[in-house]
């Protein structure tokens, strides 16, 4: 996928491919890792009543939210990540659990339909030129009544990303221009301490219809 979109890669920054993310896990350079499920996502998960809904966590990292889902009785969970080092550990950790599938692969090549997609530090790990494609892919993967829910940074960063920041206003425009209705976007009141006052909690659903979207590469 990066090969298809490389017309926009910032040549002054790292190439955020499988090798890059794999090296972060090998060297244990995972500053984004909370060591626990996000409180905001726990609160959202607690509102879900049907335990057999199809749930996807893209760029799943150490999958603390997946552990919480399993403990809560959910039975149809899919994790996907591009790091072979990470996925190997997850497959070992969840070996024999029929309620969860771990996929090594590119989110943008994933097929299927999901009722809920959880967003936790995946969007902010993608270079900004890929954001249109992110929303379009989410729309493709969501069932007609599906929900994308999670956290996004409502701030910019002084250092080059990842993570890459942004604003709630920009996200609203981005989503609606690419086929998702932002049904909720609010300042997150239960962020972990290091991210306090810098996140918004978002919920989005598929807009039914045909969209004349821009080419995701270079926003053209």
N, C-alpha and C positions, 0 to 999 in steps of 0.2 A: 504493500500500500504506500509506503513512503516513497518507493521508486516512482509511483504514479503521480505523486504530489510534490516531487522534489523541486519543481520550478519555484517554490516559495521558501525553501529551506534557508534559514539564516546561516550563511557560510561562516559567520563569526562565532557561532554558538555550536554546541554539541549536536550531533545527529542522534535524535532520540529514538533509536531503533531497538531491536531485541538485544543487541550486544550491549548497548548503553545500560538498559534496565537490568540485564543479567549481572553486569559488573557491579551495580549498586547493591544487589543482594549478596553477591560473593564477598564484597568488601564490607558488608554490613553498614553501608552508607545510606541509611533509610530514615532520615530525619523526619519524614512525614508520618512515620508509624506511631500511632497513638498507644499501642500496647493494650488496647481495649476497644470495644465497639463504641462508635460515636453516640453520645447521649441523645442527640437529635434524631438519629436513625433508629435508636432503640425506641424512642417515643413514637415514631412513625410506625414501626413494626408492630407495636402494641395496639395500634388501631386496626390492624388487618385481622379479619375474622376467619376467612376461609384458609385452612391450613394446606390445601392442595394446589393453591395458585402457583403459576410458573414464575419464579423469581430469578432474575439475572443480576449478578454483580460484576461489571466489567472493570478491568484493571484492579482486580480484587485484592492485591497485596496479601497481607497475612490473614485476611478473611475473618476478622473478629466478629463482624456482623453475621457471617455465615454460621459461626458457632452459636451465636445468640438465636438465630432462626431455628437451628436444629433443636436447641434446648426448649424453644417455644412450641415445637411440634410441627414445624413446616416440613413438607415432604417432597418438594420439587424445586430444588435450588441448583442453579448453574453458575459456576465461577469460570472466568476466563482471564488469563494474563499472558503477556508476551515473554516473560522471563522463564526460561527452562529451569533454572536453579530454583526459583520459587515454586513453580508448578510441581516439580518433583517432590518437594517437601510437603506440599499440600496433598498430593495424591497419596503419599505415605501416611499423612496425618488422618485423612478421611477414608483410608482404605476400608473396603467392606461396607461402607455406609450407602445404602441404596437410595437415600433421600437427597444425595448431593453428587453432582458431576463436576469434575475439574477439567478444563480444556486448556491446553497450551496452544495459543494461536493469536491471530490479529483480530481484534474486535471488529474492524471494518470489513472483515470477510465472514463474520459469523452469520449463520442462517437460523431462522426459527422465529417463534412468536412468544411474547412474554406478557404476563399480566402486570408485573411490577419490575421495574429496573431501578436499582439503588445506585446512586452517585455519591462516591466518597473519594475525593482526591484523584479522580481519573480525568475529569475535564481540565483541571488546572495543570495536569502533567502533559497535556498536548500542546504543541506549538499553536499559537493563535490562528495561523492560516488554516488549521484543520477544523476550526470550530463549526463552520457551516456544515461540513461533512459529518461531524459528530451529531448535530441535530438531525440531519437527514437520515443518518443510520439509526438513530434512536426511533425516529418515526417509523422506519421500516420494521424494526424489531418489536415495537409495541403492538399488542393486540388492539382491536378497535376501541375497547374500553380500558386499555392499559394506562398505567401511571408511571412516569419517571419522577423519582423523588430523591432529594439529597441536598448536599451542601456545596456552595460555590463561594469563592472569596469575593468579598465586596471591598476590595482594596487593590492597590498596585504595589509592586515590590521594587525596591531600589536596585537589587542585584538582578542580573539576567536569570531567566527561569531555566528549568522548572523550580518552583511553581510559577505559573503565569497568572496574573491577577486580572481584574476587570471590575465592572460596575453593574449593579442591578438593572440600571436603565439599558445598558448595552445588551445584557442577557435577554431582557424582555423583547427588544427589537430583533435580536438574533433568532430567538426561538420562533417568534410569530412569522418571520420572513421565510422560515424553512419548515413550516408545517406542524409546529407544536404550539398549543395554547398554554401560556403560563397561567395556571389557575391559582397559584399561590407563589409569592415571592416576598418574604418578610425577613427582617433582621432576626438572626438566630439568637435566642435568649438563653440557650443551654449549650453553647459551645464549650469545648474544653478550654481551660485557662489560657494556654498560649495563643488561642485563636479568638478569644473573646472580642466582641465588637468588630470583627472583621469578616464575618460570614453571613450569607443569607441562606435560608432554607427555601427550596423551590419544589414545586409540584407542577408537572406539565402533562398534558394529554394530547393525543393525536387529533389534529384538525382533519376532518373527513373532507376529501375533495382532491382536486388536481392542482399542483403548485408548479409555477414556472420559476424554479429555483436557479440561483447563479451557479456557475461552475465553482466547486469548493476550492479549487486551486487558485490562489492569488485573488480570491474574491472578484472574479470576472465572469 
